[in-house]
Amino acid sequence: MTPEQLADAIHAVLTEAASDGLAVPVPDRGAVRVERPRSREHGDWATNVALQLAKGAGMPPRQLAEQLAERLRQVPGVAAVDVAGPGFLNITLDAASAGSLARTIVEEGQRFGTNDTLAGHVVNLEFVSANPTGPPHIGHTRWAALGDALGRLLRASGASVTTEHYINDHGAQMGKFARSILARATGDEIPEGGYPGEYVVPLAERLLAERPDVLELPEEERVSVARELGYAWMLEQIKDTLRAFNVEFDVWMPESRLHEGGKVEEAVARLREQGHVFDQDGAVWLRTTDFGDDKDRVLIRANGEPTYFAADAAYYLDKKDRGFPEKIYMLGADHHGYVGRLKAIAACAGDDPEKNIEVLIGQLINISGERMGKRRGNAVFLSDLIEWIGTDPVRYSLARFPADTPLDLDGEELRKRSNDNPVFYVQYAHARTCNVARLAGEDGVRREDGFDPSLLQHETEAALLATLGDFPRIVAQAAQLREPHRVARYLEELAGHFHKWYDECRVRPTTADEEITDLHRTRLWLNDATRQVLANGLQLLGVSAPERM
C-alpha cells in the first residue's frame, strides 16, 4: 500500500462515516495526507485529519480520532491504528501491505515520485543569467545547480516549466569586452573597466586567425567585428560549460532583443496607460513606491537613454505576453534590492506580486582547497570546478543546502571517495543495489519467479519501505517550497536505511546448496525498488547514478 492509497482509504472512511450519520465534514481528497512519524515506534504513517475536522464535527479531536481509528482498523492491509496526543492517528500496515510498495515502485520505474500537485501551473524559471563577457564563474554555479534542479522538481510535480537564461548583451560592457579582445590581439593595455582575465587571450587569438584583416579596419568597424565574434564565441563557451554541468536552457533571451525590437519603449507606454508612469526633471519615472518599493525608479533618463530598470520592466511584460502567469527569478547574493522593484513592476503591470512573480536570492559560496590556492587571479570559473572536483560532487554539494545559506566547502573533501562524502555515500548505495541485482542474477534469483511481500518482516525492511514510500511527498514538498535540498537529504537517509538493510538481510543464497525461495526473490524486488528511487532522486538533482564504483 502506497501513502497515496492509504490516504485514499482514509478519505473513503470519512465518506462512509459521514453517510452513516457521523457529523464529520468530508474534505477534498487532496486535503487528506499521511506522513511518516518521527519515530518508527509510532507506526508506519500518521495523519492529523481528526485535528483538522474536529471543529466541523463538533467534538474534541481525540474523540473523533477514536471513532475514525475504529473504522480504519477494518481497512484491509492495516494492522493497527493508535490514537496519540490530542488526536493524531498512527497507522501500522501489515507486512504484506507495506511490502507491496516494492513491486509498485519497480513497475512504475521512472514515474515513481512524480505527482500532480502543481498541475496547471505554467512557469517561467530564469536563473544563472549573466553578462556574456566571461565564462560562468563560482557566483553562477550555485544557481546553475539549484535552478536546474528546481526546474526538474517543478516538472516532476506536474508544472509546465520553461527554463530561461537572460543574456545581458546590451550596454557599454559589450564595447569594453570587444576592446579588451582587441587589446590582447595588439598587445596594448586593457582599457579602463575592461576585462583583463586570461580567458580573453584565446578569444584574441581566434579573432586574428579567423579575421586576419580585423586590425586593418577602421576603429568603429574593428570594435564591431570583435564585439560580434567575441560575443558569439563566449556564448558558445557558456553553453558548453553549462552543458558539461548538466544544465540545458529552453530559451536564451538576449537583452538586445528588447531594445532592438522596441519592447522597452512599448513597455513604458503600457505602464503609462496603467497610470503608474510620471515625468519629472526631464526623466520618465515609474511610481513603484505605490507598491512597497523604497523609492520610485527611473525608466528613461533625461538624456533619453533607457535604464536597466526599463529593460527589466520590458522583460517582465515580455514574459507575461509569452504566456507565463508565474515567473520565478533566481538572483545572486547582491540582488536583495531587486525584490521590491521587480514585485513593483508586476503590480504596475496589473499582476498580483504575491502570485505572478517570485524572487529567490542565493547566498555566496566559497570552495577552498589546494587547487584554488594555486590559481592566479581572483576568478574561479565553473569549468575549473568541473575539471578539479567533477560535476556530480559540485552539483550535489550545492543542492543539499538551502539557497539562502552561505556555504564554505572544501574542494578536496568533495573529491574523496568515502562515506563521509555525501554524494559518494548516495551514489555508492545505488551502485551497491546494481551489484546486488547483478550477483543475484548470476545465482539464479529472479524477480519474475515470485513475490510475497508478507515475508518482508525484518525491522530494517520496514524502515526501508517506509522511507521509499515517502519519496513522492518529498518531491512534491521540495517543488512547492522551492527547496531541492530536501531531495538530497532524503537520499542520504534512504541510502543509510539501505546500507543497514544490506548488512542484515541477504538477497543471494549464503551457500551454493541453499535453496532459492520467495524471500530471496522478494528481497530482490525491494533492492531494485531502492535502486529505482535512488536513481530517480539523483536525476532530479542532475547527478548521475553510477552502476559501478
C-alpha positions in Angstrom: 0.0 0.0 0.0 1.4 3.4 -1.0 0.9 6.5 1.0 -1.5 7.7 -1.7 -3.5 4.5 -1.4 -3.6 4.9 2.4 -4.8 8.5 2.0 -7.5 7.3 -0.4 -8.6 4.7 2.3 -8.8 7.4 5.0 -10.9 9.6 2.7 -13.2 6.6 2.0 -13.5 6.0 5.8 -14.5 9.7 6.2 -17.0 9.4 3.4 -18.5 6.2 4.9 -18.6 7.7 8.4 -20.5 10.8 7.1 -23.0 8.6 5.3 -23.5 6.6 8.5 -24.6 9.7 10.3 -21.3 10.8 11.9 -21.3 14.6 11.8 -17.9 14.9 10.2 -17.2 17.2 7.2 -15.7 15.3 4.3 -12.8 17.3 2.8 -11.5 17.1 -0.7 -9.2 14.1 -1.3 -6.2 16.4 -1.7 -6.7 17.6 1.9 -6.2 14.1 3.3 -2.5 13.5 3.8 -0.3 11.0 5.6 3.3 11.5 6.7 5.9 9.4 8.3 6.0 9.7 12.1 9.3 10.9 13.5 9.8 7.6 15.4 9.2 4.2 13.8 7.7 3.1 17.2 4.7 5.2 16.3 3.8 3.2 13.2 4.4 3.4 9.5 2.3 6.5 8.8 0.4 9.2 10.7 -2.4 11.7 9.8 -3.8 14.7 11.6 -7.1 14.5 9.8 -9.1 14.3 13.1 -7.5 17.5 14.3 -8.4 19.2 11.0 -12.0 18.1 11.1 -12.9 18.1 14.8 -14.3 21.6 14.9 -16.6 20.9 11.9 -17.7 17.7 13.6 -18.5 19.4 16.8 -16.4 17.1 19.1 -13.0 17.0 20.7 -10.2 15.9 18.2 -9.3 12.9 20.3 -12.9 11.7 20.4 -13.2 12.0 16.6 -9.9 10.2 16.2 -11.1 7.3 18.3 -14.1 6.8 16.1 -12.1 7.1 12.9 -9.5 4.7 14.3 -12.1 2.0 14.9 -13.1 2.2 11.3 -9.6 2.3 9.9 -8.7 -0.9 11.8 -11.2 -2.6 9.4 -9.3 -1.5 6.3 -7.5 -4.4 4.5 -3.8 -4.0 4.9 -4.0 -2.0 8.1 -2.5 -3.9 11.1 -3.0 -1.4 13.8 -4.2 2.2 14.5 -3.3 4.1 17.6 -4.6 7.5 18.8 -1.8 9.7 20.1 -1.6 13.1 21.8 -4.5 15.4 21.1 -5.8 13.3 18.2 -3.1 12.1 15.8 -3.8 8.7 14.1 -0.7 6.5 13.9 -1.2 3.7 11.4 0.8 0.5 11.1 0.4 -1.6 7.9 0.7 -5.4 7.8 3.9 -6.7 6.2 2.1 -7.8 3.0 0.6 -4.4 2.5 3.7 -2.5 3.4 5.9 -4.7 1.2 3.7 -4.4 -1.8 5.2 -1.0 -2.3 8.4 -2.6 -3.6 6.6 -4.0 -6.6 4.7 -0.8 -7.2 8.0 1.2 -7.4 9.7 -1.3 -9.7 6.7 -1.3 -12.1 6.3 2.5 -12.1 10.0 2.9 -12.7 11.0 6.5 -13.5 7.4 7.6 -12.9 7.6 6.8 -9.2 7.8 10.1 -7.3 6.1 12.2 -9.9 2.9 13.9 -8.8 0.3 16.4 -10.0 0.4 18.9 -7.1 1.4 21.6 -9.4 -0.6 20.5 -12.4 -1.9 23.5 -14.4 0.9 25.8 -13.3 2.8 27.5 -16.2 6.1 28.8 -15.0 9.0 30.7 -16.5 12.1 29.9 -14.5 15.0 32.3 -15.0 18.4 31.6 -13.5 22.2 32.0 -14.0 21.6 35.0 -16.3 24.9 36.8 -16.7 26.9 39.1 -19.0 28.4 37.2 -22.0 31.7 38.9 -21.3 33.3 36.0 -19.5 32.9 32.3 -18.6 30.4 31.2 -15.9 32.2 31.7 -12.5 31.7 30.4 -9.0 29.0 33.1 -8.4 26.8 31.5 -11.1 27.5 27.9 -10.1 25.0 27.8 -7.2 22.1 28.9 -9.2 23.1 26.6 -12.1 22.8 23.6 -9.8 19.8 24.7 -7.8 17.9 26.3 -10.7 18.2 23.3 -12.9 17.2 21.0 -10.0 14.2 23.2 -9.3 13.1 23.0 -12.9 13.2 19.3 -12.8 11.3 19.2 -9.5 8.6 21.5 -10.8 8.1 19.3 -13.9 8.0 16.2 -11.8 5.2 17.8 -9.8 3.1 18.5 -12.9 4.0 22.1 -13.7 4.7 23.2 -17.3 8.2 24.9 -17.0 10.3 26.9 -19.4 13.8 27.5 -18.2 15.4 30.7 -19.4 18.8 32.4 -19.5 18.7 36.2 -19.8 21.8 37.3 -21.8 22.9 40.8 -20.7 24.4 41.7 -24.1 23.3 45.3 -24.3 25.2 48.3 -22.9 28.7 49.7 -22.5 30.2 46.5 -21.1 30.0 44.8 -24.5 32.0 47.5 -26.1 34.6 47.2 -23.3 34.7 43.5 -23.9 35.4 44.0 -27.6 38.2 46.5 -26.9 39.7 44.1 -24.3 39.9 41.4 -27.0 41.5 43.8 -29.4 44.0 44.9 -26.7 45.0 41.3 -26.3 45.4 41.0 -30.0 47.6 44.0 -30.3 49.5 43.7 -27.0 48.1 47.1 -25.8 46.9 47.9 -22.3 43.4 46.6 -21.3 41.1 49.6 -21.4 39.8 51.0 -18.1 36.8 49.0 -16.9 37.7 46.2 -19.4 38.3 42.5 -18.9 41.9 41.5 -18.0 41.2 37.8 -17.5 43.4 35.3 -19.2 40.3 33.8 -20.9 40.4 36.8 -23.3 43.7 35.6 -24.8 42.3 32.7 -26.8 39.5 34.9 -28.0 42.0 37.3 -29.3 44.0 34.5 -31.0 40.8 33.2 -32.6 39.9 36.6 -33.8 43.3 37.1 -35.5 43.0 33.6 -37.0 39.5 33.9 -38.4 39.7 37.6 -39.3 43.3 38.4 -40.0 42.2 41.7 -41.6 40.5 43.0 -38.4 43.3 45.2 -37.3 43.3 47.0 -40.6 39.7 48.0 -40.3 38.5 51.5 -39.2 38.3 51.6 -35.4 34.5 51.5 -35.2 34.2 48.6 -37.6 37.1 46.8 -35.8 35.3 47.1 -32.5 32.0 46.0 -34.1 33.6 42.8 -35.5 35.4 42.0 -32.2 32.1 42.5 -30.3 30.1 40.3 -32.6 32.5 37.4 -32.8 33.6 37.7 -29.2 30.0 37.6 -28.1 29.2 34.6 -30.2 32.3 32.7 -29.1 31.8 33.5 -25.4 28.1 32.5 -25.6 29.1 29.2 -27.2 31.6 28.6 -24.4 29.0 29.5 -21.7 26.6 27.0 -23.2 29.2 24.3 -23.5 30.3 24.8 -19.8 26.7 24.7 -18.6 26.0 21.6 -20.7 29.0 19.9 -19.0 27.3 20.8 -15.7 24.1 19.0 -16.9 22.3 22.3 -17.4 20.3 23.0 -20.5 18.0 26.0 -21.1 14.9 26.0 -23.1 15.3 29.7 -24.0 18.3 32.0 -24.3 16.9 35.5 -24.3 19.2 38.4 -25.3 18.6 41.8 -23.7 19.3 43.4 -27.0 16.2 41.9 -28.5 14.1 44.0 -26.1 15.9 47.2 -27.2 16.1 46.5 -30.9 12.5 45.3 -31.1 11.1 48.4 -29.5 9.9 46.5 -26.5 11.4 48.9 -24.0 9.5 51.9 -25.4 6.4 49.7 -25.7 6.7 48.7 -22.0 7.0 52.3 -20.9 3.9 53.2 -22.9 1.9 50.3 -21.4 2.9 51.1 -17.9 1.9 54.7 -18.5 -1.5 53.6 -19.6 -1.8 51.7 -16.3 -1.3 55.1 -14.6 2.0 54.5 -12.9 4.4 56.4 -15.0 5.1 60.1 -14.5 7.6 62.7 -15.8 9.9 64.7 -13.6 13.2 66.6 -14.1 13.2 65.6 -17.8 13.2 61.9 -17.0 10.4 59.3 -17.1 9.7 57.5 -13.8 7.7 54.5 -12.6 5.9 55.1 -9.3 7.0 51.9 -7.6 6.6 53.3 -4.1 2.9 52.7 -4.5 3.7 49.0 -4.3 6.2 48.9 -1.5 9.4 49.8 -3.2 11.7 52.1 -1.2 11.9 54.7 -3.9 10.4 55.5 -7.4 12.5 54.2 -10.3 13.8 56.0 -13.4 12.8 54.3 -16.7 14.1 56.8 -19.2 17.0 59.2 -18.2 16.8 62.9 -19.0 19.2 62.3 -22.0 16.6 59.9 -23.5 18.6 56.7 -22.6 16.6 53.8 -21.0 17.8 52.5 -17.7 18.5 48.8 -16.8 15.2 49.0 -14.9 13.4 49.9 -18.1 14.7 46.7 -19.6 13.7 44.8 -16.5 10.1 46.1 -16.9 10.1 45.2 -20.6 11.4 41.8 -19.9 8.7 41.2 -17.3 6.0 42.2 -19.8 7.6 40.1 -22.5 7.4 37.0 -20.2 3.8 37.9 -19.5 3.0 38.3 -23.2 4.6 34.9 -23.9 2.0 33.3 -21.7 3.7 32.8 -18.4 1.4 33.6 -15.4 4.1 32.6 -13.0 7.6 33.9 -13.2 10.4 32.8 -10.9 13.6 34.9 -10.8 16.7 33.3 -9.2 19.1 36.1 -8.4 22.6 36.4 -6.8 23.5 37.4 -3.3 23.9 41.1 -4.2 20.4 41.4 -5.6 18.3 41.8 -2.5 17.3 45.3 -3.7 15.7 43.8 -6.8 13.0 42.0 -4.9 10.9 45.1 -4.2 11.4 46.7 -7.6 10.6 43.5 -9.5 7.4 42.9 -7.5 6.5 46.6 -8.1 6.9 46.0 -11.8 4.5 43.1 -11.6 2.0 45.2 -9.6 2.3 48.2 -12.0 1.7 45.7 -14.9 -1.6 44.7 -13.3 -0.4 41.4 -11.9 -0.5 40.1 -8.3 3.0 40.3 -7.0 2.2 37.6 -4.5 1.2 35.1 -7.2 2.7 36.1 -10.5 6.3 36.7 -9.5 8.7 35.0 -7.1 12.2 36.2 -6.5 14.7 33.8 -4.9 18.0 35.1 -3.6 21.0 32.8 -3.3 23.8 33.4 -0.9 27.5 33.4 -1.7 29.6 30.2 -1.8 33.3 29.6 -1.3 35.1 26.5 -2.4 38.5 26.3 -0.9 41.4 23.8 -1.4 44.8 23.3 -2.8 43.8 23.7 -6.4 42.2 27.1 -5.7 45.2 28.2 -3.7 47.4 27.7 -6.7 45.3 29.7 -9.1 46.5 33.1 -10.2 44.0 35.9 -10.2 40.7 36.1 -8.4 38.3 34.4 -10.8 37.2 30.9 -10.1 35.3 29.6 -13.2 32.8 26.8 -13.3 34.9 25.0 -15.8 37.7 24.9 -13.2 35.4 23.3 -10.7 34.2 20.7 -13.1 37.8 19.8 -14.0 39.0 19.8 -10.4 36.1 18.3 -8.5 33.7 17.0 -11.0 30.1 17.8 -12.0 28.4 15.3 -9.6 30.2 16.4 -6.4 29.7 20.1 -7.1 26.1 19.8 -8.1 25.1 17.5 -5.2 27.0 19.5 -2.6 25.3 22.7 -3.7 21.9 21.1 -3.9 22.0 19.7 -0.3 21.8 23.1 1.4 19.1 25.8 1.3 19.8 28.6 -1.2 19.8 31.2 1.5 22.6 29.5 3.5 26.2 30.9 2.9 28.5 28.0 2.0 32.2 27.4 2.6 33.0 24.0 1.0 36.3 22.1 1.0 37.1 21.1 -2.6 39.5 18.4 -1.5 36.8 16.8 0.7 34.3 16.8 -2.1 36.7 14.8 -4.2 37.1 12.0 -1.7 35.5 8.6 -2.4 34.4 7.9 1.2 31.2 7.6 3.1 32.0 10.9 4.7 31.3 12.5 1.3 27.5 12.7 0.9 27.5 12.4 -2.9 29.7 9.3 -2.8 27.6 7.8 0.0 24.4 8.1 -2.1 25.9 7.1 -5.4 27.6 4.1 -3.7 24.2 3.0 -2.4 22.9 3.0 -6.0 26.0 1.1 -7.3 25.6 -1.4 -4.5 21.9 -2.1 -5.5 23.1 -2.7 -9.0 25.8 -5.1 -7.8 23.3 -7.0 -5.6 21.0 -7.4 -8.6 23.9 -8.5 -10.8 25.2 -11.1 -8.4 21.7 -12.3 -7.6 21.0 -12.9 -11.2 24.2 -14.9 -11.5 22.9 -17.1 -8.6 19.6 -17.6 -10.3 17.5 -15.2 -8.2 14.9 -13.7 -10.5 12.1 -11.3 -9.6 9.6 -12.8 -12.0 9.8 -16.2 -10.2 8.0 -15.0 -7.1 6.9 -12.1 -4.9 5.5 -12.5 -1.4 5.5 -9.1 0.4 4.4 -10.7 3.7 7.9 -12.1 4.0 9.4 -8.7 4.4 9.3 -8.7 8.2 12.7 -7.6 9.3 12.9 -4.3 11.1 15.3 -2.9 8.5 12.9 -3.8 5.8 10.1 -2.0 7.5 12.3 1.1 7.9 13.4 0.9 4.2 9.9 0.5 2.9 8.6 3.4 4.9 11.4 5.7 3.6 10.8 4.6 0.0 7.1 5.4 0.4 7.9 8.9 1.4 9.6 9.8 -1.8 6.6 11.3 -3.7 5.8 13.5 -0.7 9.4 14.7 -0.6 9.4 15.6 -4.3 6.1 17.5 -4.1 7.2 19.4 -1.0 10.6 20.3 -2.4 8.9 21.6 -5.6 6.2 23.6 -3.7 8.8 25.1 -1.2 11.5 25.6 -3.9 13.9 23.6 -1.8 15.8 20.9 -3.8 17.9 20.3 -0.7 15.0 18.2 0.7 15.6 15.6 -2.0 19.3 15.4 -1.3 18.8 15.0 2.4 16.1 12.4 1.7 18.5 10.4 -0.5 21.1 10.3 2.3 18.5 9.0 4.7 17.4 6.4 2.1 21.0 5.3 1.5 21.5 4.9 5.2 18.5 2.6 5.6 19.6 0.6 2.5 23.1 0.1 3.8 21.7 -1.1 7.2 19.3 -3.5 5.4 22.2 -4.8 3.2 24.2 -5.6 6.3 21.3 -7.5 7.9 19.3 -9.2 5.1 20.6 -11.4 2.2 19.2 -11.3 -1.3 21.5 -14.1 -2.5 21.8 -17.6 -1.0 24.6 -17.8 1.5 25.8 -21.2 0.3 25.9 -23.0 -3.0 23.4 -25.6 -1.8 20.9 -23.2 -0.2 17.5 -23.3 -1.8 16.3 -20.1 -3.5 13.0 -19.1 -2.0 10.4 -16.3 -2.4 12.2 -14.5 0.4 15.3 -14.1 -1.8 13.1 -13.0 -4.8 11.0 -10.6 -2.7 14.1 -9.0 -1.3 15.4 -8.6 -4.8 12.2 -6.6 -5.6 13.0 -4.4 -2.5 16.6 -4.0 -3.6 15.5 -3.0 -7.1 12.9 -0.6 -5.7 15.6 1.1 -3.7 17.8 1.4 -6.8 14.9 3.0 -8.7 14.2 5.6 -6.1 17.9 6.5 -5.7 18.2 6.9 -9.5 15.0 9.0 -9.7 16.2 11.2 -6.9 19.6 11.7 -8.3 18.1 12.5 -11.7 16.1 15.3 -10.1 19.3 16.8 -8.8 21.1 16.4 -12.2 23.5 13.9 -10.7 24.5 10.6 -12.2 23.6 7.2 -10.8 26.6 5.0 -11.5 26.2 1.3 -11.7 29.7 0.6 -10.6 32.1 2.4 -8.3 
